[in-house]
Amino acid sequence: PSARELAWRITGEESTFVNGVVNGQIDFSGQKPAPATVNDAVGAYERNHRENVSKLKRLSDEEFDKKMTFFVAPKTPGQLRKGDILWTLLMDTIHHRGQFSIYLRMADGKVPSIYGPTADEPWM
């Protein structure tokens, strides 16, 4: 995907997962098309992320421990803790951040130490 599409995918997936955990059902249908520019996608992410954090902060520990239906294998739903579903979101977001680091490298940009030291940002 383009950087714009990738930024939009992260935005949409985060909102879908968070709203699904809050409401008890994750629904990937109805994804909106990406905005026209990367800046619009980034702005939407920043706004949505603030809202999503606020929603998650309102959930109790008991709510995070409740189980709900989510995919555990291809075409196989199962019961998972809501907190574990959010870990799945985190791992997917980490994967997409790695994709962005490829764009940086291709554009002769410096790759920051997003997972630890890099050749561009050594820690020692």
NORGI-V790242 format. One record per backbone hydrogen bond with DSSP energy under -1.0 kcal/mol. NH is the residue of the N-H (numbers start at 1). CO is the residue of the C=O. Records with the same first field share a line. If there is no record, write none. Layout:
NH->CO / CO
This chain:
6->2
7->3
8->4
9->5
10->6
11->7
12->8
13->9
14->10
15->11
16->12
17->13
18->14
19->15
20->16
21->17
22->18
23->19
24->20
41->37
42->38
43->39
44->40
45->41
46->42
47->43
48->44
49->45
50->46
51->47
52->48
53->49
54->50
55->51
56->52
57->53
58->54
59->56
64->60
65->61
68->80
70->78
72->76
73->76
76->73
78->70
80->68
82->66
83->64
85->81
86->82
87->83
88->84
89->85
90->86
91->87
92->88
93->89
94->90
95->91
96->92
97->93
98->94
99->95
100->96
101->97
102->98
103->99
104->100
105->101
106->102
107->103
108->105
109->104
114->112
118->121
